[in-house]
Amino acid sequence: MSDPRARPDWEAVSLRLVFGLLAAVALIFLVAPTLVILITSFTDSESLRFPPTGFSLRWYEALLDADQMQRAAWNSLQIAVCTTLLCVLLGTPASIAMARSRHPWIRACDVLFMSPLLLPALAFGFAGLIFVNQMGFRPSVTFLVLGHTIVCVPFVLRTTIAAMTQLDPALLDASRSLGASEWTTFRRVTLPLIAKGIAAGAFLAFMASFDNVPVSLFLADERTEVLPIHLWQQIESNLDVRTAAASGVIVMLTLGLMIIAERTAGLTRQMR
């Protein structure tokens, strides 16, 4: 007589097959557009066409002479760096305070700080523009950085709070019992142990700011053009193939930075 335990659990097998199929479909839909852009960026034709009739690096070479695109990329880089610094400076102490506190209102604060990620991006950008105008100001780089900071600081909050939950409170008690002040304990014990969480959040904030369209669309002034908006306008007006090459550079740089972040800060582990 056969052992009932040796029979395959068809329900579990079918469930794994369904989830595997759904994961494969989701992966295809997520990766396929990126692959299309990368392949198209190597075309030798004068217009965006997939599949390419031939392959060439001419459009990557053309980026060296794209002065307007380079200025837009430089603007995006500066704004992303400023946004990341503000996110770290504001998000780190807020995360530490939220992780240590047990007050009931901490849950409300967590929902409040995460709300920019829950709102539709275009609605948030439009609301930001209305708020700036109601205050009597005009869109500028300063308000653009502040808008990016509001949208990106939740990434630093989430990863730093996750790092704080993994911190053993006994280490902090031992530091204080040995006579260390609160500042010394933070500088010598807390900060080194949560540094990877902060770095992971800073990386996510930088990428979210660099690639942000809705907030930049409403809060950037007429003299400040950022790279995502510039690429959007180029595709909308003349289907410039250099946009595909620029997108290819961004994708490859992003993958490289993700690998570095994973190796140094453990990006995947800090996001759990």
Stockholm file with secondary structure:
# STOCKHOLM 1.0

chainA/1-272         MSDPRARPDWEAVSLRLVFGLLAAVALIFLVAPTLVILITSFTDSESLRFPPTGFSLRWYEALLDADQMQRAAWNSLQIAVCTTLLCVLLGTPASIAMARSRHPWIRACDVLFMSPLLLPALAFGFAGLIFVNQMGFRPSVTFLVLGHTIVCVPFVLRTTIAAMTQLDPALLDASRSLGASEWTTFRRVTLPLIAKGIAAGAFLAFMASFDNVPVSLFLADERTEVLPIHLWQQIESNLDVRTAAASGVIVMLTLGLMIIAERTAGLTRQMR
#=GR chainA/1-272 SS CCCGGGSCCHHHHHHHHHHHHHHHHHHHHHHHHHHHHHHHTTBCSSSCCSSCSSBCSHHHHHGGGCHHHHHHHHHHHHHHHHHHHHHHHHHHHHHHHHHHCCCTHHHHHHHHHHHHHHSCHHHHHHHHHHHHHHTTCCCCHHHHHHHHHHHHHHHHHHHHHHHHHTSCHHHHHHHHHTTCCHHHHIIIIIHHHHHHHHHHHHHHHHHHHHTCCHHHHHHSCTTCCCHHHHHHHHHHHTCCTHHHHHHHHHHHHHHHHHHHHHHHHCHHHHTC
#=GC SS_cons         CCCGGGSCCHHHHHHHHHHHHHHHHHHHHHHHHHHHHHHHTTBCSSSCCSSCSSBCSHHHHHGGGCHHHHHHHHHHHHHHHHHHHHHHHHHHHHHHHHHHCCCTHHHHHHHHHHHHHHSCHHHHHHHHHHHHHHTTCCCCHHHHHHHHHHHHHHHHHHHHHHHHHTSCHHHHHHHHHTTCCHHHHIIIIIHHHHHHHHHHHHHHHHHHHHTCCHHHHHHSCTTCCCHHHHHHHHHHHTCCTHHHHHHHHHHHHHHHHHHHHHHHHCHHHHTC
//
